Amino acid sequence: MSHFSKISVKFKDQSCLVEALQRFGFYPQIHDQPVNLFGYRGDKREQTAHIVVPRNQISSLSNDLGFFWNGNEYECLISEYDQGAGLAKAGQGLVVHQGNFAG
C-alpha cells in the first residue's frame, strides 16, 4: 500500500486549482466536504480531500490524487508511487518537485 504525502501547492483559490488540473487534461471531482481517497486497487484510504482526480484519469496503476483545503491553502495528497516510482519517473505521469505541482 502506497504512503500518501502532503504537499503544499500554494493554491488558495479553488477555481484556479480546478482550471490548472483541467489544463493538464484531468476532470477533478469537487466536494464541499472532504471524501476518502482510493488506492489503485479500489481500496478506501484514510486520507480525505475536497478536490479529487480519480486514479483512472492518471493511469491504471495510480492512486487518487487529492487536494485538501486546510483553511489557508490546498495541500496536495499524492501517493509515494505516483510521486516518484510510477509513471512520473518515466515522464508520463504526475511530477511534484519541491512543493510544486506539475503534470
C-alpha positions as CSV (number, residue, x, y, z in Angstrom):
1,M,0.0,0.0,0.0
2,S,1.4,3.3,-1.0
3,H,2.0,6.1,1.5
4,F,0.4,9.4,0.8
5,S,2.4,12.6,1.2
6,K,1.1,16.1,1.9
7,I,2.5,18.8,-0.4
8,S,1.6,22.5,-0.2
9,V,0.7,23.7,-3.8
10,K,0.2,27.4,-3.0
11,F,-3.3,27.4,-4.5
12,K,-5.7,29.4,-2.4
13,D,-8.5,29.7,-5.0
14,Q,-10.5,26.6,-5.8
15,S,-11.4,27.7,-9.4
16,C,-7.7,28.4,-10.2
17,L,-6.7,24.9,-9.0
18,V,-9.5,23.2,-10.9
19,E,-8.6,25.2,-14.0
20,A,-5.0,24.2,-13.7
21,L,-6.0,20.5,-13.3
22,Q,-8.2,20.7,-16.4
23,R,-5.4,22.2,-18.4
24,F,-3.4,19.0,-17.6
25,G,-6.4,17.1,-19.0
26,F,-8.0,16.0,-15.7
27,Y,-11.6,16.2,-14.8
28,P,-11.5,16.7,-11.0
29,Q,-14.4,16.0,-8.7
30,I,-15.2,18.9,-6.3
31,H,-16.7,18.2,-2.9
32,D,-18.0,20.6,-0.2
33,Q,-17.0,18.1,2.5
34,P,-13.8,16.0,2.2
35,V,-14.1,12.5,0.8
36,N,-11.9,9.5,1.2
37,L,-9.2,8.8,-1.5
38,F,-8.9,5.4,-3.0
39,G,-5.8,3.3,-3.8
40,Y,-5.0,1.7,-7.1
41,R,-6.9,-1.5,-6.1
42,G,-10.0,0.5,-5.3
43,D,-9.4,0.3,-1.5
44,K,-10.6,3.2,0.6
45,R,-7.8,5.2,2.2
46,E,-7.9,7.2,5.4
47,Q,-6.8,10.4,3.6
48,T,-9.5,12.8,2.6
49,A,-9.7,15.6,0.1
50,H,-12.1,18.3,-1.2
51,I,-10.9,18.0,-4.8
52,V,-10.1,14.6,-6.2
53,V,-8.6,13.5,-9.5
54,P,-9.7,9.8,-9.8
55,R,-6.9,7.3,-10.2
56,N,-8.2,6.1,-13.6
57,Q,-7.6,9.5,-15.1
58,I,-3.9,9.2,-14.2
59,S,-3.0,5.6,-15.0
60,S,-4.3,2.0,-14.4
61,L,-1.7,1.7,-11.5
62,S,-2.2,5.0,-9.9
63,N,-3.9,6.1,-6.7
64,D,-6.4,9.0,-6.4
65,L,-4.8,12.5,-6.4
66,G,-6.4,14.7,-3.8
67,F,-6.3,18.3,-2.7
68,F,-7.4,19.1,0.9
69,W,-8.4,22.6,1.9
70,N,-6.6,23.3,5.2
71,G,-8.3,26.7,5.8
72,N,-5.5,28.6,4.2
73,E,-4.4,26.8,1.1
74,Y,-4.7,23.4,-0.6
75,E,-2.5,20.5,0.3
76,C,-1.8,18.0,-2.5
77,L,-2.2,14.4,-1.4
78,I,-0.2,12.2,-3.7
79,S,0.9,8.7,-3.2
80,E,4.5,7.7,-2.9
81,Y,4.1,5.6,-6.0
82,D,2.6,8.4,-8.1
83,Q,5.1,10.9,-6.8
84,G,8.3,9.0,-7.7
85,A,8.1,5.4,-8.7
86,G,5.2,5.4,-11.1
87,L,4.6,6.9,-14.5
88,A,6.1,10.2,-13.3
89,K,9.5,8.6,-13.3
90,A,9.0,7.6,-16.9
91,G,8.0,11.1,-17.7
92,Q,4.4,10.1,-18.4
93,G,2.5,10.9,-15.2
94,L,2.4,13.3,-12.3
95,V,5.5,15.1,-11.1
96,V,5.9,17.0,-7.9
97,H,9.2,18.9,-7.3
98,Q,9.9,20.9,-4.1
99,G,6.3,21.6,-3.3
100,N,5.3,22.5,-6.9
101,F,2.6,20.5,-8.7
102,A,3.1,19.8,-12.4
103,G,1.7,17.2,-14.8
